[in-house]
Amino acid sequence: MGIYRQLCTLGIRLGFCKGWWDDRDAGRAMRHLVLVAFFSIWANILVCAQEPCKYASEDAFDALAKALSQAKSCGAAAAKMRDCAWGSSADTQLAPIVIAKCEKTFFRSLSPAAQKRYEDEMQLCAYEYARQEGTMYMSAAALCQVDVATHFATDPAAARQPVARASFNCGKAQTPLEIAICSDIRIGHADIVLARVYDGKLKSSDKEDRSALIQSEKQWLQSIPAKCNLSVIPLALGSLDCVRNEFELRFTALDSCEDKIADCLQSSVDAGDHATVAVSVPKPRASFDCEAPSTALEIVICADADLGQTDINLAQAYQDADTVMIAAQHKDLIDSERQWLRFVRGTCPLGAVGGIPPVLTRSCIRTAFQTRIVQLQTCPQKEPQARIPCLNDFHLSEKKQGTQ
């Protein structure tokens, strides 16, 4: 059982460790627990907060930003950020101040492997909330990144931990589901996020809710192999995509539970009784690999599922345009797309690289992408000599009918 047995022996008081390891089904549910150090880090750094927050409204944004910048330490800045978080998109602009202060104390000393782990952890925060709507989730993602930066700044052991492939030891993977998780890093990351969300819900739930959540998780886990057709070896790409999609849906649903767990997850429990239905349809996160975003723009897209879908639509519109254009204009189309991307990067406020994109950034990129899709659909229908000038007429939103 590895790390999952250690959860009990290390004294994590979840109230249901004793006797569970002899129950195979319960053991499967417990495999979604993981030791996440920064879940408890605030118990250590809150002592740094010297006084209650004086910045209770967004009118005090500049004053709070200054206070965070002038905080004496990473821990003090993080504590003030927690005390004064507004639970809105404003937190996406304040969190980078704290993260930058923390990174100054450790980032340059990280090995390449440790930097990779840190960057992965930061992006997992964005991934967890990518399918959520509302500024409160933007705030949650930003505060999650503050947690990660603070953890690396205050715990030297954080830099020595290996990059995780899943929430459990993949060297001991045995079941079809465990093998599927460990065979694809995308599913491994989804498993890590789900384990953390599940663990957090367990710790914050009362006895009744905890029991309901454990039972729901057991039934949900038991439904995945049949739903995603994991009995066929080697596993098909569609089966792996199905598992990832199911995990994303699950951690998004758990994060959305604000009422009693028993009521919130009842529909999931009922669905588990009919788990042999058709394979779930996977949702690609973007037209590129969100496990390795290479630019600030790609990072923003991967942090928002709606933007990711818009990016997929844009990629399809580009491919369609390329098939319509004459061969001689292929290079011109490529050049136009590159120029347009530079236009977007220069026009939309991308903010801190790796940070959680605020509302303004998301809105700007979404509008620019939607406008470009229309261009790619309409400009190739013009006379050949008018196509490239039409595509090179860059603007954020569609021009009104009749304007030039």
Secondary structure, DSSP 8 states (H G I E B T S, - for coil): -THHHHHHHTT---S--TTGGG-HHHHHHHTT----GGGSHHHHHGGG--S--S--SGGGHHHHHHHHHH-SSHHHHHHHHHHH--SSTTHHHHHHHHHHHHHTTTGGG--HHHHHHHHHHHHHHHHHTTT--SHHHHHHHHHHHHHHHHHHHH-GGGGGS---SSSS-GGG--SHHHHHHHT-HHHHHHHHHHHHHHHHHHHHS-HHHHHHHHHHHHHHHHHHHHHTTTTSSS--HHHHHHHHHHHHHHHHHHHH--S-HHHHTHHHHHHHTTTTSS------SSSS-TTS--SHHHHHHHT-HHHHHHHHHHHHHHHHHHHHS-GGGHHHHHHHHHHHHHHHHHHS---STTS---HHHHHHHHHHHHHHHHHHHHGGGS-HHHHHHHHT---SS---TT--
